Amino acid sequence: MAKYTPPQQDKTLQWVDIIVVVLAIFAALWLPLKMGWAGNSKVLEKIDNPTWETLGQTAAQVAQWNKLGYADAAAAHDIIQNKWDYTINWTQLIILAVALIGYFVFLFRASDKEYREVIDEKFNGK
Amino acid sequence: MSSTTVNEAPQKVSLSRVLGPGHVWALGVGIVLVGEYTGWNFAADKGGTLAAMIICWVIGLLYTSVAMIDSEVTSTVAAAGGQYAQAKHIVGPLMAFNVALYLVFAYTMLEVSNAILVADTIKSYAGEDFTYWYHSGIEAAVIVVLAALNYRGVLMTLNVNFVITAIAFIAIIILFFSVQPWSQGAILKLGDMVTPENALPYGWLGVIAGFHWGIWYYLGIEGTTQAAEEVRSPARSLPYGTMAGMITLLVGASITWYVCASLMPWQYLGSTVYPLLDAGRLTENKTLEYMMFIATVLSALASANGCINDAARAWFSLGRDRYLPSWFSAVHPKYRTPYRSIIFLVPIAIAFAFISDINQAITFSILSGVLHYTFMAINIMMFRKKWPLGSIRRGYTHPFHPLPAIVLFILCVVTYFAIFLGYGAQLTAMVVFYIIMSLWFHFYRYQYVKRGDQFTMPWPKPQGY
């Protein structure tokens, strides 16, 4: 196999590549934060006029809450009553599964194609 | 220092081999130990205190598999970039590009969460006058100062890490013995905090959901491989350092769970940012409290320090193979560090420290970590198939193959589902990002990459090719 010679990349285009990668990183990390997608499956199950009893805390647990600076049940209410909703959104789960499997299939197939070129050139097709 | 432009080929100065097994331990444990000072406890939020303990051991199994697999492959492929170099030689260039991105994401966001932790911890003692700008100033200072240390040299960086990691670990041991673990009821009240009613508040689904944060007990131990090109004896130091690190972390995680679970109601444990510092407070012993304050800060600094080291080496490796502009592959002629990569990642880390909160930053890091572990499970199978035992010299051969790979793969699938339970949109966004970057690399960027030059190991042709 003939040795592959990559084209010379213009200096400006190299910086464009760097900017593209950085922008993609920021989009991937920042967008879910901006859109409020992060950890959005919690629901505050509000209790009016909460007491330690209605919040399900024993005397020993109340003592620890007090040591931690939570003088009354109202102060601890939001921490105790902020609960996860694990109802499965099947549509979202299927989309995620398809995306993940598709991603890995593409990754390994395209990598293998590139890898064969590497091996062919490295070992001169022997 | 010689100057280079963005077009120039990599400089011929190499990284220096100055590290031993202790440094490998300091790098791995240094990155990870902060997970015991913050993060693991969010597993209690998702599944309850008992779930956090179950997860501690099950995820410990995942990481034991990671350490076993990693020790074999890295002791054979000893190059900076760690798993990136493994992917390049075993799977292919596109996989390697993705693995490097996983590493950069995982470590940079871990570094971000460490900077946030330092600022949050100091804020908890500083009172009302501690404004947003003080908080941001501390975050920026942590990242900049540690980047400067990394710029200055890997030996000094990891010597510092060894000392502060050891202090942070010893602090956990001291706390453990100070609360009289042999005498339940004196200070610890496990039976009162964890009751049959609240042990698993969301049932077994909560246990699975908690896998997400369970990763944080150990995330980053695989970072030891980033030092492969800078250790004196990779075949000896990497397996020893990595396995010693895993043992340290398993002991530390178990102790941490026992102490914290015995002192805090699970709802508080699942929401606090500094569970070990709170454990110190709850002993009502000021010496212990201040010791845990210092140890929390030190553990975060050690982790951020190691993360800067690892993220920069992954980015450097991308430049060296022209996956990104080769400008990034420059090695400092005096300090022998990938200084441009170190500096380049600093503003990115600072920006995210300013805009994200700690559990979001941790989630981003975990997502990349799990993608990375999925690769590792498949990678070891391909490694053994392409170069069976005896065909090349391995520094270390892990036992029970393919059991660790199968366990790792199954636990990764479970963890994806766990992340989906609560953070599904973030996971989908990250996968879309990696798909877009893969298409960009495969159909555009790869044209600038030399083909045969990527394969640098003195191995025979792989079987099946």
Chai-1 contact restraints between the chains, C-beta under 6 A:
chainA,res_idxA,chainB,res_idxB,connection_type,confidence,min_distance_angstrom,max_distance_angstrom,comment,restraint_id
A,Y4,B,R451,contact,1.0,0.0,6.0,A-B,restraint_1
A,P6,B,Y448,contact,1.0,0.0,6.0,A-B,restraint_2
A,P6,B,K450,contact,1.0,0.0,6.0,A-B,restraint_3
A,Q9,B,Y448,contact,1.0,0.0,6.0,A-B,restraint_4
A,K11,B,V6,contact,1.0,0.0,6.0,A-B,restraint_5
A,K11,B,N7,contact,1.0,0.0,6.0,A-B,restraint_6
A,Q14,B,V6,contact,1.0,0.0,6.0,A-B,restraint_7
A,Q14,B,P325,contact,1.0,0.0,6.0,A-B,restraint_8
A,A28,B,F433,contact,1.0,0.0,6.0,A-B,restraint_9
A,L29,B,F364,contact,1.0,0.0,6.0,A-B,restraint_10
A,P32,B,Q426,contact,1.0,0.0,6.0,A-B,restraint_11
A,P32,B,A429,contact,1.0,0.0,6.0,A-B,restraint_12
A,L33,B,S356,contact,1.0,0.0,6.0,A-B,restraint_13
A,W37,B,A425,contact,1.0,0.0,6.0,A-B,restraint_14
A,W37,B,Q426,contact,1.0,0.0,6.0,A-B,restraint_15
A,A38,B,Q360,contact,1.0,0.0,6.0,A-B,restraint_16
A,A38,B,Q426,contact,1.0,0.0,6.0,A-B,restraint_17
A,G39,B,G422,contact,1.0,0.0,6.0,A-B,restraint_18
A,G39,B,Y423,contact,1.0,0.0,6.0,A-B,restraint_19
A,S41,B,G422,contact,1.0,0.0,6.0,A-B,restraint_20
A,A60,B,K189,contact,1.0,0.0,6.0,A-B,restraint_21
A,A60,B,D192,contact,1.0,0.0,6.0,A-B,restraint_22
A,Q61,B,P265,contact,1.0,0.0,6.0,A-B,restraint_23
A,Q64,B,P265,contact,1.0,0.0,6.0,A-B,restraint_24
A,K67,B,L282,contact,1.0,0.0,6.0,A-B,restraint_25
A,I79,B,Q267,contact,1.0,0.0,6.0,A-B,restraint_26
A,I79,B,S271,contact,1.0,0.0,6.0,A-B,restraint_27
A,I80,B,Q267,contact,1.0,0.0,6.0,A-B,restraint_28
A,Y86,B,L205,contact,1.0,0.0,6.0,A-B,restraint_29
A,Y86,B,L421,contact,1.0,0.0,6.0,A-B,restraint_30
A,Q92,B,G424,contact,1.0,0.0,6.0,A-B,restraint_31
A,L96,B,T428,contact,1.0,0.0,6.0,A-B,restraint_32
A,A99,B,V431,contact,1.0,0.0,6.0,A-B,restraint_33
A,L100,B,V431,contact,1.0,0.0,6.0,A-B,restraint_34
A,Y103,B,V431,contact,1.0,0.0,6.0,A-B,restraint_35
A,Y103,B,I435,contact,1.0,0.0,6.0,A-B,restraint_36
A,L107,B,M95,contact,1.0,0.0,6.0,A-B,restraint_37
A,A110,B,L94,contact,1.0,0.0,6.0,A-B,restraint_38
A,A110,B,H442,contact,1.0,0.0,6.0,A-B,restraint_39
A,S111,B,V91,contact,1.0,0.0,6.0,A-B,restraint_40
A,S111,B,G92,contact,1.0,0.0,6.0,A-B,restraint_41
A,S111,B,L94,contact,1.0,0.0,6.0,A-B,restraint_42
A,S111,B,M95,contact,1.0,0.0,6.0,A-B,restraint_43
A,D112,B,G92,contact,1.0,0.0,6.0,A-B,restraint_44
A,E114,B,G92,contact,1.0,0.0,6.0,A-B,restraint_45
A,E114,B,P93,contact,1.0,0.0,6.0,A-B,restraint_46
A,E114,B,L94,contact,1.0,0.0,6.0,A-B,restraint_47
A,Y115,B,G92,contact,1.0,0.0,6.0,A-B,restraint_48
A,E117,B,R451,contact,1.0,0.0,6.0,A-B,restraint_49
A,V118,B,R451,contact,1.0,0.0,6.0,A-B,restraint_50
A,V118,B,Q454,contact,1.0,0.0,6.0,A-B,restraint_51
A,V118,B,F455,contact,1.0,0.0,6.0,A-B,restraint_52
A,I119,B,Y465,contact,1.0,0.0,6.0,A-B,restraint_53
A,E121,B,R451,contact,1.0,0.0,6.0,A-B,restraint_54
A,E121,B,G452,contact,1.0,0.0,6.0,A-B,restraint_55
A,K122,B,G452,contact,1.0,0.0,6.0,A-B,restraint_56
A,K122,B,F455,contact,1.0,0.0,6.0,A-B,restraint_57
A,F123,B,K461,contact,1.0,0.0,6.0,A-B,restraint_58
